Amino acid sequence: MDAVTLSVVSSALGGIAEEMGTLLVRSAYSSNIKERRDCSAAIFDADARMIAQAAHVPVHLGALYESVRVVAGRGALPGDVWVLNDPFSGGNHLPDVTLISPLTLDGERAGEVVGYAATRAHHSDMGGMRPGSMPADSTEIFAEGLIIPPVRLVRAGHWQEDLLDLICANSRTPDLRRGDLRAQAAANGLAATRLAELARRHGTGLVLESFAEVLRYGERRSRAVIARLPDGVYQVESELEGDGVDDRDIALRVAVTIEGDGITVDFTGTSPAVRGNINCPRAVTRSACCFALRVLLPDDVPTGDGTYAPLTVVTEPGSLVDARRPSAVVAGNVETSQRIADTVLAALRLAVGTGSDVLAAPGQGTMNNLVIGGATWTYYETLGGGQGASARGRGPSGVHVGMTNTLNTPIEALELEYPMRVERYELVDGTGGSGRHPGGDGLVRSVRVLEPATLSVLTDRRRHAPGGVAGGGPGAVGHNDVDGVPLPPKASRQLPAGSVVTLRTPGGGGWGPPPGDL
C-alpha cells in the first residue's frame, strides 16, 4: 500500500474512534463521562489487535486488547454487543465497564466478522461495600461491586432487558447506569456505520489491507526508535504507599532490557499480591508498560498493537503486578498503574540519558481518587497535579498525568448534581520541583458535604515525592484531610453533614539545577 493511501485510511480509522468517543460523551447520563470524559474508544481487527484508538485514557486503551481477545474467543456474532468488567476476564477494575461489538462489511465479505468496536467507561457506581465502588479497604474482589463476566447485552440486535435490569439493580444509581450503557452501545454502532461507509468509498479489500498495514507500519516505527537506544539492562525500584489495609510501603521492582530493536520489562522481585486493593491485573500492568514505550515514540506514530509488538512483559503469577482471583484490584488500576508507568519511565530515562528532551521528570504519579456518596448518589473524580519539567521547559500545573487523561468536574456541574459545595479549588504555588525548568504545581480542592456521606480516597505520593532530573528538585508531596485531621494515602471514612474534605495534590519534579546553583 502506498504511503498516501495508508495515511488517508489510517487517519480515517482514527477519526472513527474519535467520533465514537464524542458520541459517547454527548450521550452519557453521568457527569463522570459527560463532564470528566472518563471513557475510551478503539477499533480492533478480526484477530483482536488494536488498529485505531481515540486519544482517551491510557489505562483503558492499553488493556482493551485482553477484553476483545476474550470476547472474540467466545464466538461473538454480528448484531451482538458484549459487556464485561471482570478484571480476571479482560477488565481493568469493576467500575470500568466495557462494551464490544463485532463489525461486518457488505459485499463478498458480508456476514463475516472483520473487526470489533470497543468502548470502556468508568461507571461511578457498580455496587459493592461503599458508594462509588472504590473502597479504600476492600480485601477481595467481591467487595468492590458487581462482577460481569463476558456476556451478551445485545443478541442479534435485541437488548437483553433482563440482563440490563440485573446490572442496574446492583447500582446505587440505576438510571445513570442504564443511560451510560446505552450511550456506549450507540458509540459502538456508530463505528459499524462509519466503517461501512469507509469500505464503500475505498473498497472492502483496501480497508482490510489497511488494517494489517497499519500494524506493520507501527511496528517498524517502534522498532526503529528502540534500535537507537543503547543495549543494556536498566533496573529501578520504587514503592506504593500502603494498600488500604497496611500503611507500610510496598516494593515495586523493574528491570528493562533493551536488546537490538526489542524491549523486555521484567517485574521479577516485585512484592507478592497484598491483602488490600492495590493489586494489578496483568492486562493493566502491560497497559502501563505500553504507555511508557509510547512516550518514547514520535507523535506521528499510530498507536496500536503493532506499535507494542517489540514489547515483552514478564510478571510472576500471583504477584502485585499479576494478581489472580479473588484479589482486590480497584486501586491497582488507578494507583499501581501510575507507579508502574513511572518506574518503567525511570528505567528508560537511564537508557536515553537525563539530558535528553524525550522524557520529562516524574509528574505527580497519582490519580488522587476522591469518591463521596450516599444511598442514591455517587461523586467520583480524579484530581490533577504537577507534571514534570523537561529539557524543553517547565512542567504544566494542575493537569492529569500518566495513565489518566481526563478532565475535572466543573464546580457548577458538581454543585448542581450532588449535595456538596466546593469551598476551595486553586493551584498551590511553589509545589513544583525547583530547577532550571521548574516542575508543574499541584492543586488543592476542598469539598463540603451537605448531608451524611461515605468517603473513599485512593492516592499516592503522600510520603515519597516525585523526583527531579539532571539536578532538578523534587515536587512537593500531596496531603489528604477531613476537617483538618490528616488521612493516610488510602482511607475510607463516614462523613457527618458539614464535613470538609481537602486533597492537596503533588507537584512535578524539576529539570536541571536551579540558575543560582550553576
C-alpha positions in Angstrom: 0.0 0.0 0.0 1.4 3.4 -0.9 2.2 5.9 1.8 -0.5 8.4 0.8 -3.3 5.8 0.8 -2.1 4.3 4.1 -2.1 7.8 5.7 -5.6 8.6 4.4 -7.2 5.3 5.6 -5.3 5.3 8.9 -6.4 8.8 9.7 -10.0 7.8 8.8 -9.9 4.9 11.2 -8.6 7.2 13.9 -11.3 9.6 13.1 -13.9 6.9 13.6 -12.6 6.1 17.1 -12.6 9.8 18.0 -16.2 10.2 16.7 -17.2 7.2 18.8 -15.8 8.9 21.9 -17.6 12.2 21.0 -20.9 10.4 20.7 -20.4 8.6 24.0 -19.6 11.8 25.9 -22.5 13.7 24.4 -25.0 10.8 25.0 -23.9 9.7 28.5 -26.0 10.5 31.6 -23.4 10.6 34.3 -21.1 13.6 34.9 -18.1 11.2 35.2 -18.4 10.5 31.4 -20.1 13.6 30.0 -18.0 16.1 32.1 -14.8 14.3 33.0 -14.7 12.2 29.9 -13.6 9.1 31.8 -14.1 6.8 28.8 -12.2 5.4 25.8 -13.0 4.0 22.3 -11.0 1.9 19.9 -11.2 -0.3 16.8 -9.7 -3.8 16.5 -9.2 -6.2 13.6 -10.6 -9.8 13.5 -7.6 -11.1 15.5 -8.4 -8.7 18.4 -5.4 -6.4 17.5 -6.0 -2.7 18.1 -5.7 -0.8 14.8 -7.0 2.6 15.9 -7.9 4.4 19.1 -9.1 7.8 20.2 -6.8 10.0 22.4 -8.5 8.9 25.6 -7.4 7.2 28.8 -4.2 5.2 28.6 -5.0 2.7 31.3 -8.2 1.8 29.5 -6.7 1.6 26.0 -3.6 -0.5 26.7 -5.7 -3.2 28.4 -8.6 -3.3 26.0 -6.9 -5.9 23.8 -7.5 -8.5 26.5 -11.2 -7.8 26.6 -11.6 -8.1 22.9 -9.5 -11.3 22.8 -11.8 -12.9 25.4 -15.0 -11.9 23.5 -13.6 -13.0 20.2 -12.9 -16.4 21.7 -16.5 -16.7 22.8 -17.8 -16.6 19.3 -19.2 -13.1 19.1 -21.6 -12.7 16.2 -22.8 -9.8 14.1 -25.6 -7.9 15.9 -24.2 -8.8 19.3 -23.0 -6.3 21.9 -20.9 -7.9 24.7 -20.5 -6.5 28.2 -17.8 -7.2 30.8 -16.0 -5.7 33.7 -14.3 -8.8 35.3 -10.6 -7.9 35.9 -9.7 -11.6 35.6 -11.5 -12.0 32.2 -10.3 -8.9 30.4 -11.4 -6.0 32.5 -9.5 -3.3 34.5 -11.4 -2.9 37.7 -15.2 -3.2 38.3 -16.2 0.4 37.7 -14.7 0.2 34.2 -17.4 -1.4 32.1 -16.5 -2.5 28.5 -18.9 -3.0 25.6 -17.6 -4.8 22.5 -19.4 -5.2 19.1 -18.4 -7.3 16.2 -18.0 -5.4 12.9 -19.0 -6.6 9.4 -18.9 -5.1 5.9 -21.1 -5.5 2.8 -20.1 -7.2 -0.4 -18.3 -10.5 -0.8 -17.3 -10.5 2.9 -20.9 -9.9 4.1 -21.7 -11.6 7.4 -18.1 -12.1 8.3 -16.7 -10.6 11.4 -13.8 -8.3 10.2 -13.2 -6.5 13.5 -14.5 -5.2 16.7 -15.6 -1.8 18.1 -14.9 -1.3 21.8 -15.8 1.3 24.4 -14.7 1.4 28.0 -16.2 3.8 30.5 -15.9 4.4 34.2 -19.3 3.9 35.8 -19.5 5.9 39.0 -21.2 3.1 41.0 -21.3 -0.6 40.3 -22.4 -1.7 43.8 -20.0 -3.1 46.4 -19.3 -2.2 50.0 -19.2 1.6 49.6 -20.7 4.2 47.3 -18.6 4.7 44.2 -17.4 1.1 44.1 -13.8 2.2 45.0 -13.5 1.3 48.7 -10.1 2.0 50.2 -10.2 -1.0 52.5 -11.5 -3.9 50.3 -9.7 -7.2 50.6 -11.3 -9.2 47.9 -12.9 -8.5 44.5 -16.4 -9.4 45.7 -16.5 -6.3 48.0 -15.8 -4.0 45.1 -19.0 -4.3 43.1 -21.0 -6.4 40.7 -18.7 -8.7 38.6 -19.8 -9.1 35.0 -18.1 -11.9 33.0 -18.2 -11.5 29.2 -21.9 -11.9 28.3 -24.2 -10.7 25.5 -26.0 -7.5 26.4 -27.5 -7.3 22.9 -28.1 -10.5 21.0 -28.8 -10.3 17.2 -29.8 -6.7 17.6 -32.1 -7.2 20.6 -31.3 -5.8 24.0 -31.4 -8.5 26.8 -33.5 -6.4 29.1 -33.3 -8.9 32.0 -29.5 -8.6 32.0 -29.7 -4.8 31.8 -32.1 -4.8 34.7 -29.8 -7.1 36.7 -26.8 -4.7 36.2 -28.8 -1.6 37.0 -30.4 -3.2 40.1 -26.9 -3.6 41.6 -26.0 0.1 41.3 -27.0 2.9 43.7 -27.6 5.0 40.6 -29.5 2.6 38.2 -30.9 5.3 35.8 -27.4 6.6 35.2 -26.1 3.1 34.5 -28.8 2.4 32.1 -28.2 5.6 30.2 -24.4 5.2 30.1 -24.6 1.6 28.8 -27.0 2.7 26.0 -24.6 5.5 25.1 -21.7 3.0 24.9 -23.7 0.7 22.7 -24.6 3.7 20.4 -21.0 4.6 20.1 -20.1 1.0 19.0 -23.0 1.2 16.5 -21.6 4.4 15.0 -18.3 2.6 14.4 -20.1 0.0 12.3 -21.8 2.7 10.2 -18.6 4.7 9.6 -16.5 1.6 8.8 -19.1 0.5 6.2 -19.0 4.0 4.7 -15.2 3.8 4.5 -15.4 0.5 2.7 -17.9 1.8 0.2 -15.6 4.7 -0.5 -12.3 2.9 -0.8 -13.3 -0.7 -1.3 -13.5 -3.6 1.2 -10.3 -5.1 0.2 -8.3 -1.9 0.6 -9.8 -1.2 4.1 -9.0 -4.7 5.3 -5.5 -4.5 3.8 -5.0 -1.2 5.7 -5.7 -3.0 9.0 -2.6 -5.2 8.5 -0.5 -2.4 7.0 -1.2 0.0 10.0 0.0 -2.7 12.3 3.2 -3.3 10.3 3.9 0.4 10.0 3.5 1.0 13.7 5.9 -1.9 14.4 8.5 -0.7 12.0 8.5 2.8 13.5 8.6 1.5 17.1 11.5 -0.9 16.4 13.4 1.9 14.7 13.3 4.1 17.9 14.2 1.2 20.2 17.1 0.2 18.0 18.7 3.6 18.5 18.8 3.1 22.3 21.9 1.6 23.9 21.6 -2.1 24.7 21.7 -2.9 28.3 19.7 -3.8 31.5 18.3 -0.8 33.4 17.0 -1.5 36.9 14.8 0.7 39.1 12.9 0.2 42.4 10.0 2.2 43.7 7.1 1.8 46.2 3.4 2.1 46.7 2.3 3.9 49.9 0.3 1.2 51.6 -2.5 -1.0 50.3 -5.5 0.4 52.3 -5.2 -2.3 55.0 -1.5 -1.9 55.9 0.1 1.6 55.6 3.6 0.3 55.0 5.4 0.8 51.7 5.2 -2.0 49.2 8.1 -2.7 46.9 7.9 -2.5 43.1 11.0 -3.6 41.1 11.6 -3.5 37.4 14.4 -4.4 35.0 14.2 -3.0 31.5 16.3 -4.9 29.0 17.0 -3.3 25.6 18.4 -5.6 23.0 18.5 -4.7 19.4 15.1 -3.5 18.4 13.2 -5.2 21.2 12.5 -4.3 24.8 11.7 -6.5 27.8 10.1 -5.2 31.0 10.7 -7.7 33.8 8.9 -7.3 37.2 10.6 -10.3 38.9 11.2 -9.5 42.5 8.2 -7.2 42.9 6.0 -7.8 46.0 3.6 -10.7 46.1 -0.1 -9.8 45.9 -1.2 -7.9 49.0 -4.3 -8.1 51.2 -5.5 -4.7 50.2 -6.7 -3.5 46.8 -3.6 -2.2 45.0 -3.1 -5.5 43.2 -2.9 -5.1 39.5 -4.3 -7.5 36.8 -1.6 -8.4 34.2 -3.5 -6.5 31.4 -3.2 -3.3 33.4 0.5 -3.9 34.0 1.0 -4.3 30.3 -1.0 -1.2 29.7 1.3 0.9 31.8 4.3 -0.6 30.0 2.8 0.3 26.7 2.2 3.8 27.8 5.9 4.2 28.9 7.0 2.9 25.5 4.6 5.2 23.7 6.1 8.2 25.5 9.4 7.4 23.7 7.9 7.5 20.2 7.2 10.5 17.9 3.7 11.9 17.8 3.1 10.7 14.2 3.5 7.0 15.1 0.0 5.5 15.0 -0.9 3.9 18.3 -2.0 0.3 18.1 -0.9 -3.3 18.8 1.7 -3.1 16.1 3.4 -0.3 17.9 3.7 -2.5 21.0 4.9 -5.7 19.2 8.5 -5.1 20.2 7.5 -5.1 23.9 7.7 -8.2 26.1 6.3 -8.0 29.7 7.5 -10.6 32.3 5.5 -11.0 35.5 5.3 -13.6 38.3 1.8 -15.1 38.6 0.2 -14.1 41.9 2.4 -11.0 42.3 1.3 -7.4 42.9 1.5 -6.8 39.1 -0.1 -10.1 38.0 -2.9 -10.6 40.5 -5.2 -13.6 40.5 -8.8 -14.1 41.6 -10.1 -13.2 44.2 -7.6 -10.4 44.9 -8.9 -6.9 45.4 -7.8 -4.7 42.5 -9.7 -1.5 42.4 -6.7 0.7 43.3 -4.4 -1.4 41.2 -6.0 0.1 38.1 -5.6 3.7 39.2 -2.6 3.9 41.5 -0.4 0.9 40.8 -0.7 1.5 37.1 0.7 5.0 37.7 3.6 3.7 39.8 4.4 1.1 37.2 4.4 3.7 34.4 6.7 6.0 36.5 9.1 3.2 37.3 9.4 1.9 33.8 9.9 5.5 32.6 12.6 5.9 35.2 14.4 2.9 33.8 14.1 4.2 30.2 15.4 7.5 31.4 18.7 5.7 32.4 18.8 4.4 28.8 18.2 7.7 27.0 20.2 9.9 29.5 18.9 12.6 31.8 19.9 15.3 29.3 17.5 14.0 26.7 14.5 16.1 25.9 12.5 12.9 25.1 11.5 12.1 28.7 10.3 14.6 31.3 10.9 14.4 35.1 8.3 12.4 37.0 4.9 14.0 37.4 2.6 13.8 40.4 2.4 10.0 39.9 -1.1 9.5 41.3 -4.7 9.9 40.2 -5.8 11.4 43.5 -9.1 9.4 43.5 -11.8 11.1 45.5 -15.1 9.2 46.0 -18.0 10.6 48.0 -21.5 9.2 48.0 -24.7 8.2 49.7 -27.6 5.8 49.2 -28.7 7.3 45.9 -25.8 9.3 44.6 -22.1 8.9 44.0 -19.4 11.5 43.1 -16.1 10.3 41.7 -13.2 12.4 40.5 -9.5 12.2 39.8 -7.6 15.4 40.5 -4.8 17.0 38.5 -1.4 17.9 39.8 2.0 18.9 38.6 3.7 17.4 35.5 7.5 17.0 35.5 9.7 19.5 33.7 12.0 18.6 30.8 14.9 20.0 28.9 12.3 21.8 26.7 10.6 23.8 29.6 8.8 23.8 32.8 6.1 21.3 33.6 2.4 22.2 33.3 0.4 22.7 36.5 -2.9 21.2 37.6 -3.1 18.5 34.9 -3.7 14.8 34.8 -0.6 12.8 34.1 0.5 9.3 33.2 -2.3 6.7 33.0 -5.2 9.1 33.2 -6.2 11.6 30.6 -9.5 13.0 32.0 -10.9 16.5 32.8 -12.2 17.9 36.1 -15.8 18.1 37.1 -16.8 21.8 36.7 -17.9 23.3 40.0 -21.2 24.3 38.5 -22.0 20.7 37.5 -20.8 19.3 40.8 -22.9 21.5 42.9 -25.9 21.1 40.7 -25.8 17.3 40.8 -24.6 16.5 44.3 -25.3 17.6 47.8 -21.9 19.2 48.1 -20.3 22.6 47.9 -16.7 23.4 46.6 -15.0 25.7 49.2 -11.6 25.9 47.6 -10.1 25.0 44.2 -6.8 26.5 43.1 -3.2 25.9 42.2 -0.7 25.7 45.1 2.2 27.9 44.0 5.7 26.5 44.7 4.8 22.8 44.9 6.6 22.0 41.7 10.2 21.0 42.0 12.9 23.6 41.7 15.2 23.7 38.7 16.4 25.4 35.6 12.9 24.4 34.4 10.6 24.0 37.5 8.1 21.2 37.8 4.4 22.0 37.5 2.4 22.9 40.6 -0.2 20.7 42.3 -3.6 22.0 43.3 -5.9 22.0 46.3 -9.6 21.1 46.3 -11.9 21.4 49.4 -15.4 20.0 49.3 -18.1 20.4 52.0 -20.7 17.6 52.1 -24.2 18.9 52.9 -25.6 15.6 54.1 -24.1 12.5 55.7 -21.9 10.6 53.2 -19.2 8.0 52.8 -15.7 9.0 51.7 -13.0 6.9 50.0 -9.7 8.3 48.9 -7.1 6.3 46.9 -3.9 8.3 46.5 -0.1 8.0 46.5 2.9 10.3 46.6 1.9 11.5 50.1 5.2 10.4 51.6 7.6 9.9 48.7 8.0 13.0 46.4 8.3 12.8 42.6 12.0 13.2 42.0 13.8 15.8 39.9 16.0 15.0 36.9 19.5 16.3 35.9 19.9 18.2 39.2 16.3 19.4 39.5 14.5 19.3 42.8 11.6 17.0 43.8 8.0 18.1 43.7 6.1 18.5 46.9 4.2 15.6 48.3 0.4 15.6 48.5 -1.9 15.7 51.5 -5.4 14.5 52.5 -7.5 15.5 55.4 -11.1 15.8 56.8 -11.8 18.9 58.8 -8.1 19.4 59.2 -7.4 15.8 60.5 -4.9 14.1 58.3 -5.8 10.9 56.4 -3.4 8.2 55.2 -2.9 7.9 51.5 -5.7 5.3 51.2 -8.7 5.7 53.5 -12.5 5.3 53.9 -14.5 7.3 56.4 -18.1 8.2 57.3 -18.7 11.9 56.9 -21.2 13.8 59.1 -23.1 16.6 57.3 -20.9 19.7 57.1 -17.6 17.8 56.9 -14.9 19.4 54.6 -12.7 17.0 52.6 -9.4 18.5 51.3 -7.0 17.0 48.9 -3.7 18.8 48.0 -2.1 17.1 45.1 1.7 16.6 44.5 3.9 18.8 42.3 6.0 17.6 39.4 9.8 17.1 39.5 12.1 19.9 38.3 14.7 19.6 35.5 18.3 20.8 35.7 20.0 22.7 38.6 18.3 26.0 39.6 20.1 29.0 37.9 21.6 30.1 41.3 23.3 26.7 41.6 25.1 26.8 38.3 
